[in-house]
Amino acid sequence: MSTSNRFAEHEHGDSAHTHQARPQGAQPLAIAVALTLGYALIEVAGGLWSGSLALLADAGHMVTDSAALLFALAANIIARRPVSDRHSFGLARVEVIAAFVNALAMLGVVAWIFYEAIDRLRAPVPVKGLGVFTIAGVGLLINVAVAWTLSRDRDNVNTRAAFIHVLGDLLGSVAAIAAGLIIYFGGPLVADPLLSMFVAALILRSTFGVLRETTFVLLDSVPQGVDYQKVGRSLAQIPGVLSVHDLHVWSMVPGRSALSAHVLVDDIERWPVVLHQARFILRRDFNIDHITLQPEWLRKDVPDTAIPVKRSS
């Protein structure tokens, strides 16, 4: 037997009763855009002039990051829009989409670096070592400033995705500096493409981490670190609960989880107590703060998906 709307209990987890996760990070992203875009064109010209793949890779990172950071900034601003009749959860997930797209773009950059590096291993290209060192040194300072700015907001997945891009730039600058010094002091030209491939491999690992996290959110998967079966058993073991069914647990955005379920109780009069205990357990044990529970009673048929009660003796 289904309940009427007056018995449907909904818990938002905050006093404002809002569905929207409040995004942050617009100011760090704006600063990052200005610094990265300002030096990107200089490093592109320097890479073409010096003939260094390591410097071109670093320049390619910065050019890509300029667009990625602008995208992230726009997504951050859009995500701040309030809930509406069409978007009842708000637009916070736009940031997750932006982070996912940024990570995909980074995979393209990494593929290009590997392709160019392999080509240059076969046919080394003359490189102006001192010029590479000078340009990459200034780029390193810019990237350190941008990375420090973004690191102050590590809770925002969109900012973290942008941080990975900038981290790639930073590592690229270090590789370009090393390549410039090696070649300037008479070392082999293959140092330039080899160091570029090393940086690309490091970036690849971080990029896959962002792709995994954002994919879980976009697919409404159970949050990482949350045991779905354990959540159901915890609810089913509350005194007065007969079974739990239609249980769904998902991430609204990284760091904010939601849950909905139907709860079969033996006495509807006990529902306020059951609801209070359910909220407490879900927050304490699973960090779930957006909770929707629908009580049911006097039901003779138990769904196949129901999680039965298993009382401890």
N, C-alpha and C positions, 0 to 999 in steps of 0.2 A: 504494500500500500504506500503510495507516494504522499508526501506531505504537501500542504499548501505553502504558498510563498512566505506566509508569516512565520513558519517554522524553519525556513532556510537560514542557516547561520553563516555569516561571512566575516572573516577576520583579515584585516589588512596589515596588521603589525605596526601601525603607527597612529598617532593621534589625529593626523590630517586626513586619514581615510582616503588615500590616493593610490591608484594603481601604478603611477609613474615612478620609476627609479630615477633619482635625480643625478644627471650626468654632471661631471666636473671636467676641468682640463682645458677649457677654451683659451685661457690666457697663456698657459705653457705652449699650447699648439700654435698660437698666433706668433709668439716670440720665435718658436722653432721655424715657422714658415719664413719669417723675415730674414733670419740668419742664414738658413739653408739656401733659399732662393738667391740671396745676395752674392753668395760665393760660388754657386753652381756654375754660372756662365763663365766665371774666371777660370775655374778648374777644367771645364770642357776645353776652353781655348788652350790652357796650359798642357793638357793631355795631347791634343793634336799637335802642338808645337814641339813637345819633347819626344813624341813617339812612344811613350810609356803606356803599356797596357794596364799596369797597376794603377797609374794615375787616371787613365781613362775609365777603369773600373770604378775608382773612387768618384770620378766625375759623374759616371752613369748612375751611381747610387744617389748622388746628391740631386741630380736632375729628376730622377724617379721619385725621390723623397719629397722634392718640392711639390710635385703634383699630389703625392700620397698625403702629405701633411695638409695641403689645401683641402683635399677630399675629407680627411679626418676632421679638420676644423669645421667644414660645412656640416658634416654629419653631427658633430657635437652641438652645433647651434640648432639644427633641426630637432635633435633629441630633446632639447629643452622645451619644446612646445608642449602645452598642457594637453590633457586628455580631451577627447572630443567624442561626438556621437559615432563617428566612424572608427576612431582609434581609441578604444576604451582603456587600453593599457598604456597609452602614450606612445611616443616614438623612440624610446630609449634603445630599442633593438637596432635602430639605424646604425648606431655605433658598432654593433657586432658585425653587421653587414659590411661596413667600411673596413673594419679590421680584417675580415675574410678576404675582401678584394685586394687590400694592400698586401696581404701575405701571398696571394696568387701572383700579383705583380712582381713581388720579390723573387718568386720562383723563376719568372721569366728573365730577370736580371742575372740570376745565378747561372741559368742555362747559357746565356750569352757570354758570360765571363769564361765558363769552361770551354765553350766552342772557340773563342778567340785565343785562349791560352794554349789549347792543343795545336791550333794552327801556328802559333808563334814558337812552340817547341820544335816544330818541324822546320820552320824557317825564321830564325831569330831576326829581330828588327833592331837597328841601332837606336840607342836611347841616350838622351842628354841627362846624365845622372845628377848633376848639380841643380839643374832647373827643376827636375822632379822633386829633389829633396826640399828645395825652397818652397815650391807651390804646395806640396803635400804637408809641409810643416805648418803653414798658415791654415790649411784646411783642417789639420788636426786640432788646432786651437778652436776653430769655429765649431767643429763637431763635439768637442768636449763641452763647450758652452751650451750647445743645443741639448746634448745628452743629460747634462746636469739639470737643465730646465724641465725636461720631460720626466726625469726620475722622481721629481717631487710629487707626481700624481701617478703612482703605480697601481692604484685600485681600479682605474678605468681601463678596460680592455682595449679600447680604441687608442688611447694614449700609449699603452704598452706595445701595441702593434707598430705605432709610429716610432716608438723608442727602439724597436728592433731594427727598423730601417736606418735610424741614425747610428745605432751601434755598428751596423754594417759599414756605414760611412767612416766611423772612427777607426775600425779595424782596417778598412781600406786605406786610410791615410797612413796608418802605421806601416802597412805593407809597402805602400808607395815610398815612404821615407827609407825603409830598409833597402828596397830595390834600388833607389837612387844612390844611396851610399855605397852599396856593393858594386854597382856598375861604375860609379865615379872613381873608386879606388882600384879599378881594373878587374873586377870580378866578372863571372860569366853573364851573358845577356839573358840566359834562361832563368836567372833569378827573378826577373820581372814577371813572366807568366806563372812560374811556380808559386810565388807568393800570392798572386792573384787567385789561384786555385785554392790555396790554403784558406784565404779569407772567405771565399765562396762556400767552402765546406762548413765553416763555423756558422755562417749566416743561415745555411740550410737547416741546421739543427734547430735553431731558435724559431725559424719560420714554420716548421712542422708543428711546433708546440702551439703557436697561435692558431694554425689551421685546425688542429684537433679541438682546441677549446671552443672556438667559434662554431665549428661544425656541430658539436654536441648541443650548443644553445639553439642553433637554427633548426635542428631536428627535434627540438623539445625533448631531448634525452634526459634520463635521470641524472641529476648533478653528480659530478665526480666526488667520491667520498661518501655518498649516501647509498645505503643498502636498501633497495626497494622492499625486499621481503621483510627486513627488520622493521621498517617503518610500519608495514601492515600489521605485523605481529604486535608491535608496541601499542597500536591503536586497539587491536582486538582484545588485548589483555586488560584494558581499563574496566573496572567493575561496572556492570550494567550493559556492557556491549556484548551482543550475541555474535556478530560477524561484521566484516568490513568488505565492501566490494566496490567496483568501478573506481579503484584507486589510481590516481595519476599524480606523478611527481615530475616536475620539470624546472628548468632554469629560465626565468624571465630575462635576465641578463646575468653575466658572470657575477657571483657573489650574492645574488638574490634568488631564492628558490620559492616555488609555489607548489601547493598541493590541493587536490580536490578528491572527495570520496563520499560514498554513501555508507552510513553507519546504521546497522540494525540494532536497536536497543530493546531491552525487555520492558521498560516503562518510560513513556515519553515525559513523565513528570521529573525524571532524573536527568533529562537532557542538559539543562544548564550546568550541572556538576560535571557530567561527562565531557561537555564541550570545553569547560575550563581546564580540566585535566589534559585533554587532547592538545590544546594550544600550548600548555606548559611543556609537555613532553616533546612536541615537535620543535619548539624553539630551543629547548635545552639540549636535546640529544642529536638533532639533525640540522639545526640552524635554518629551519623553514619558518618564514615570517609572513607569508601570504597564504592564508589557509581558508578553504571553503569546504565545510562539512554539511552534508544533508542527512538529517535523521530520518529513520524509518522505523515503524513498529507494527505489530499485529500482522506481520507478513508470514505466510505459511510456506511459500516456496523460497528456497535459498539459492541464489544464482551460483552457477558453476565456478565463477571467478571469485567467490567469496573467500575471505581469509577467516577460518573458524577460530573460535576461542580455544586456547590451550592454557588452562590455569596451572600455575605451579603448585605442587603439593606442599 
